[in-house]
Amino acid sequence: MSHKDDYDRNGFVIVRQLLSVAELAELRRELDRYIRDVVPTLADADAFFDDKSRPETLKQMQHMQK
């Protein structure tokens, strides 16, 4: 079965081992940096929280090219 078939059936796909362990670690570091350094400077329309006074409730980010 193809990834397209999986997507058509489930609405998502799982791609195992897409990133190496090192690449995944780098991605996590960069995401942590972005959340720490950039998210606090974003407009309300670009970062969504369950409770804005609690940064740990971040649930969605837009325009992550910064």
N, C-alpha and C positions, 0 to 999 in steps of 0.2 A: 504494500500500500504506500502511496506517495504522501509527501507532506501536504500537497494540495488536497488530496482526498481527506486526510486527517482534519485539515482546516475547514473544508466544506462540511464535514460531519460534526465537528466539535466546536468550531469557532476559534480554535487555537492549535498550535503545534508545539511539540516538545522536540528540541534538537539537542540531543545528548552530545557532550564533549565539543560544543561549539567553540568554547574558549579553553585555552590551557589553564592550568592552575595559576601560573604566573600572570596571565592576562586577566583572569578573574580577580586576582588580588589587586592588580593595578586598577581595574574598573571600580572595585569597592573603595579603594583609597581616593580615587578621583570623585566618586559620588559623595563620599564623606566630606571631602574638601568643598565641593559645590554646595552641599547642604549647610555646612558651617560658614562659608565665606560669601556665597552668592545669594542664597535664598533669603537671608535677612534684608537684602537690598532690593528685592523684587517687588513689583507692584502687586497689590492684592489679587489682581486678575491672573497673575502668573504663578502663584503658590497658594495652595488650598490646604487648610488645616481644619480638623474637627474643632479645635479650640486654639485660636491664634496666640493666646497667651502661653500655650504649652507647645514648644517646638517639636516635641516628640510625637505630636499628633499630625504631623505633615502627612498628607495622603496623596497629593498630586502636584506635579510641577509642569509648567509650560515653558516653551522657548528656552530650552537648555543649551543653546549654542553659545551662551556667555561664558 
